[in-house]
Structure formats: structure tokens, C-alpha cells
Amino acid sequence: MAISFTRSIVDRLNKEIAEIHDKSLNEKKKAEKALSKINQLQKDMKLSTSAHDLSSKMSRISKLKEDIKQINFLQADLSKQLVTKNTLLNQQLPKVQQLGVDKKQE
């Protein structure tokens, strides 16, 4: 296998790993934001007097909790993808090093 081919695989894997990290970070921020909104809504519920207002806030909290659940599923999937990509990368790195050594010996 040519070193340029292997190098391109390594570069692609590094790029994909960076993208997964970015997605994971964005999802973590979304979850934190949703938790913050839930906390604020719970505080606001204590001050609410109308049944409609309470119901609305409870519905919003339920929606945010569902969003957090979806984010957690996505985070788990991203973690699996990250493990897979890192494994593939670790399989390719010795090839690049070996090809680099072989190239220098020629």
C-alpha cells in the first residue's frame, strides 16, 4: 500500500474524529442549556398562580427532558463512533510509520 494512500486514510480519520468531537461538544452545550432552562422553569413554577401557566411550564419541562434524552442517545452514538474511528486510526498509524521507515531505507 502506498504511503500517500495510507496518509490520506489517516488524515480523513483525523478529520472525522475532530468532527465527532465538535458534534459531541455542541450536544453537551445543548444539554446544559436545556437543564438550565428546566431549572429556571421550575423556579418560575413556584411563582405561577394560574393553572394554565403551570400546565404550560410543565409541558415545556417535559419537552426539554425529552430533548435531553435524545441528546444523551446521540452522545452515546457519537462515543461509539469515536471509539471506532480511533481504533481504525490506531490500526493505520503503524502502517504509516512502517512505510515511512521503508521509504527512508530505499
C-alpha positions as CSV (number, residue, x, y, z in Angstrom):
1,M,0.0,0.0,0.0
2,A,1.4,3.4,-0.9
3,I,2.3,5.8,1.8
4,S,0.1,8.6,0.2
5,F,-2.9,6.3,0.3
6,T,-2.4,5.4,3.9
7,R,-1.6,9.0,4.8
8,S,-4.9,10.1,3.2
9,I,-6.8,7.5,5.3
10,V,-5.1,8.8,8.4
11,D,-5.9,12.4,7.5
12,R,-9.5,11.5,6.8
13,L,-9.8,9.7,10.1
14,N,-8.3,12.6,12.0
15,K,-10.8,15.0,10.3
16,E,-13.7,12.7,11.2
17,I,-12.5,12.4,14.8
18,A,-12.3,16.2,15.1
19,E,-15.9,16.5,13.6
20,I,-17.2,14.0,16.1
21,H,-15.5,15.9,19.0
22,D,-17.2,19.1,17.8
23,K,-20.6,17.5,17.5
24,S,-20.2,16.0,20.9
25,L,-19.2,19.3,22.4
26,N,-22.2,21.1,20.7
27,E,-24.6,18.4,22.0
28,K,-23.2,18.8,25.5
29,K,-23.8,22.5,25.4
30,K,-27.4,21.9,24.2
31,A,-27.9,19.6,27.2
32,E,-26.5,22.1,29.6
33,K,-28.7,24.8,28.2
34,A,-31.8,22.6,28.4
35,L,-31.0,21.8,32.0
36,S,-30.6,25.4,32.8
37,K,-34.0,26.2,31.2
38,I,-35.6,23.4,33.2
39,N,-34.2,24.8,36.4
40,Q,-35.5,28.3,35.5
41,L,-38.9,26.9,34.7
42,Q,-39.1,25.0,38.0
43,K,-38.3,28.3,39.8
44,D,-40.9,30.1,37.8
45,M,-43.5,27.5,38.6
46,K,-43.2,28.3,42.2
47,L,-44.3,31.8,41.4
48,S,-47.0,30.9,39.0
49,T,-50.6,31.3,40.1
50,S,-52.7,30.3,37.1
51,A,-53.3,26.6,36.2
52,H,-52.7,27.4,32.5
53,D,-49.3,28.9,33.3
54,L,-48.4,25.9,35.4
55,S,-49.5,23.5,32.7
56,S,-47.6,25.3,30.1
57,K,-44.4,25.3,32.1
58,M,-44.8,21.6,32.9
59,S,-45.3,20.8,29.2
60,R,-42.2,22.8,28.4
61,I,-40.2,20.9,31.1
62,S,-41.4,17.6,29.7
63,K,-40.3,18.7,26.2
64,L,-36.9,19.7,27.5
65,K,-36.4,16.4,29.3
66,E,-37.2,14.6,26.1
67,D,-34.7,16.7,24.3
68,I,-32.1,15.8,26.9
69,K,-32.9,12.2,26.5
70,Q,-32.4,12.4,22.7
71,I,-29.1,14.3,23.2
72,N,-27.9,11.5,25.6
73,F,-28.7,8.9,22.9
74,L,-26.8,11.0,20.3
75,Q,-23.9,11.4,22.7
76,A,-23.7,7.6,23.2
77,D,-23.8,7.1,19.4
78,L,-21.0,9.7,19.0
79,S,-18.9,8.0,21.6
80,K,-19.3,4.7,19.8
81,Q,-18.3,6.4,16.5
82,L,-15.3,7.9,18.2
83,V,-14.1,4.6,19.6
84,T,-14.5,3.1,16.1
85,K,-12.6,5.9,14.4
86,N,-9.8,5.8,17.0
87,T,-9.4,2.1,16.6
88,L,-9.2,2.5,12.8
89,L,-6.7,5.3,13.2
90,N,-4.5,3.2,15.6
91,Q,-4.5,0.4,13.0
92,Q,-3.3,2.8,10.3
93,L,-0.6,4.7,12.2
94,P,1.8,1.7,12.4
95,K,1.4,1.3,8.6
96,V,2.3,5.0,8.0
97,Q,5.3,4.7,10.3
98,Q,6.5,1.4,8.7
99,L,6.0,2.9,5.2
100,G,7.9,6.0,6.2
101,V,10.8,3.8,7.5
102,D,10.8,1.7,4.4
103,K,10.8,4.8,2.2
104,K,13.8,6.2,4.0
105,Q,15.8,2.9,3.7
106,E,15.4,2.9,-0.1
